[in-house]
């Protein structure tokens, strides 16, 4: 079962993602509502996947900092805007991105693809 750590400042987004991930037979092993908590808590959960809100990452930090705590995890970035942030997210250490405006079915499709491409079960 794929182990997922969620990092998003909005409780309703974390709740919706948790339900979606459970429907996909993925296990949510932890979550954080701010960047500092994500950095501290994620490593202890040994996730296969990190789902992180782009807006949560401080301007003086990067995904590489989070990736260093969980080097084997696939990093998925949630973004509210489809623009230059896509490229920025990928170049900052993300494996993929998902727009928060996507339908739940499309989010599920993207998460399934991340599992397949990440080669874990």
N, C-alpha and C positions, 0 to 999 in steps of 0.2 A: 504494500500500500504506500502510495506517495505521501510523504510527510511535508506539510506546507506551513510556513510561518508568514503571517499577515502583518503588514505595517501600513496603517492608514489612520489619519487623525479623525476621520469621521466614523463614529460608532455604527451608523446605519450601513455604511459601505462595508465595514468589517463583517457585520451580521449577514448581509446579503451574500458576500463572498463565502462566508463560512457555510451557509446553506447550499450554495452552488457547488462548492468543493465536496461537501458530504454527498451530494447527489452524484458526483463523479467518482465516488468511492475513494476520495483522498482524505487524509487525516490532517486536520488543523492542529498542530502541536503547540501553537502559541500565537500571540498577537501583541502588537504594541501600538500605542496612540501617538508616539513621538519618536524622533530619531534616536535620542539617547537611549531610550528603553529598547528600541530595536537592536541597537549595537550590543547592548548588554545581554539581552534575553535570547536573541536568535541562536547564538552559538551553542547554548546549553540545550537547545531542542534538537540539534542535529537534523535540520530540515533537508529535504531533497530539492525544495523549491522555496524561494523567497518572493513574495508578492508585495511590492513597495510602491506607495504613492509618490510620484515625482515631486509634488509640491512639499512633501515632508522633508526632503533632503536639504539641509542648510547650504547656503551658497558657498560656505567655506569648507565644504566636505564633498565627498563623492561616493558613488556606489562601490568603488574599489575598497573603501574602508569597510563597508558591510560585507562585501565579497571575501575579504581577508578573514573575517570571522567564520565564514561558512564557505570555504573554497570549492567544495564539491557541489554546492547548490546551484540550480538554474535560477537566474534572477529575471523576474518579470516586473516591468515598470507599468504602473497605472498612470495614465496622464489624462488631464481634462481637455487638453487642446491638441489637435492634430496639425502640427506645424514643424518648425525647426526642433521642437522638443523631441521628436522621434529620433532624429539623428543624434541629438545631444544625449538622449538616454542610452542609445546603443554605444556611442563612443565613450560614455562614462562607465561602462562596465555591465550594461544590461544585456541579457540574451535576447529579449524580445520586449515588446510593449503592448499594452491593451488600453484602448480608449475607454474612459468611464462612460462615454455616451453609447457604447456598443450595447446591443440587445443581450439579454442573459444567454441566449443560444450561441451567439457569436463569441461571448466571453468563454463559455464552456468549450467551444471549438478551439479557441486559442490556447486554453489551459491544457486540453487533451494533446494538442500538437506539441506543447512544451514538454509534456511527459514523454511522448514518443521520441522527440528530438534529443531529450536529455538521457534517454536510454536507461531509465529506471522504472520500476514497477510499483 
